[in-house]
Amino acid sequence: MNARMPRHIGVVAGVALLAVLAGGCWDREEINQRTLVLALGLDRGPRPGMYTVSAQIAVPGGIPLGLGGGATGAGGQAKPPAMVIASTGHTVEEALFHLTRRVEWPMFLGHLRLVAISEEIARQGVRPILDTLRRDPQVRRLVWLVVTQGQARRLLEARSPLERVAVFFVANMLETLTRAGNMARIDLGEFGVRLANPGEDPTAPLLRVRGSDVQWRGIAVFSEDRMVGTLDPRETHLALSLRSGGPDRTEMELMVQGSRVRLRNFNRQTRIRPVPQRGQPRVSVRVQYEANVAEVEGPLQMSRPEVLHQIERIAASDQRARLHQALRHLQRLGADPLGYGEQFRAFAPQAWKQIEGTDYFRTLPVDIQVRVAIRRVGMVQK
């Protein structure tokens, strides 16, 4: 046994030596030898069947770190924070490949914040675009996917007075809208998940660029991978109320006994229950808003309990009518971004087999009940 010990020690030492020699960062890239892409824009190409892909790339030293002023170049002139280059191709991958010939270092998509698709391209279908982006391991699933009214390149070239790079302003604005409950967060990963679910259609934020002003115009509604219509900001919030609960920072305005009352919502609870039945399945939706009184114009006696109950009833009735209106708009589009089909597929599979593969959402009966609860009225005069 002692005679065999040196052989074992030699084998272990040889393996350890190979591990040391084989180690190292064989695929490393220096951070200053990368072209950092902040945003991509996709428009129709110069000929049918072609794409024009625009890339917003960070200028080295152009984006200041910390609270200092902007970086300066030769002659004391301020460096632009980013620049936009574009190329065309029969596919998105081909156009991206052509872009690499116009930059100094390899393009790096790990810092990508936003992918903008023109409305024209979105109505043709986005599945080929998503296939390219999802195959790239550098592209994160949390990247914002937006649709633009007009050319997507204009969004990349916009200049915001609040941010040196307009793409950062857009990403922060969308995050704020999501936290306030004005729209759902539909990033690249979530868009792909909804596209893969047979009972749920995806949506994407809709933006418009007017000079240096970037405006949120609601959401683009898709049926499978093709855009079929839009919802304005008010309808977007109503559609979200029919889908899920959570924070809600919107307001309601109504007339009560000749006085104008504004309620500020702060929470929303939504319960969706598929109702399987013979003939045609139904969906039951219960929505409860919690709100505070934000403003009263008129001689309304807010200290009286019966007045508060009247306000709650009027607000619930008014909101229910608005929810029905938004639902009818979605049903005319024939898309199901509310995920009611997914509810049937998960909780009522037999009913889902009845409607699977049909244009079920256009004629799906939906029973909507709304309740408004006022929690605070503020200071009142007796």
Buried (B, 14 or more C-beta within 10 A) or exposed (E): EEEEEEEEEEEEEEEEEEEEEEEEEEEEEEEEEBBBBBBBBBBBBEEEEBBBBBBBBBBBEBBBEEEEEEBEEEEEEEBBBBEBBBBBBEBBBBBBBBBEEEBEBEBBBEBBBBBBBBBBBBBBBBEBBBEBBBEEEEBBEEBBBBBBBBBBBBBBBBBBEEBBBBBBBBBBBBEEBBEEBBBBEBBBBBBBEBBEBEBBBBBBBBBBBEEEEBEBBBBBBBBBBBBBBBBBBBBBBBBBBBBBBBEBBBEBEBEBEEBEBBBBBBBBBBEBEBBBEEEEBBBBBBBBBBBBBBEBEEEBBBEEEEBBEBBBEBBBEBBBEBBBEBBEBBBEBBBBBBBBBBBBBEEBEEBBEBBBEEEBBEEBEBEBEBBBBBEEBEEEEE
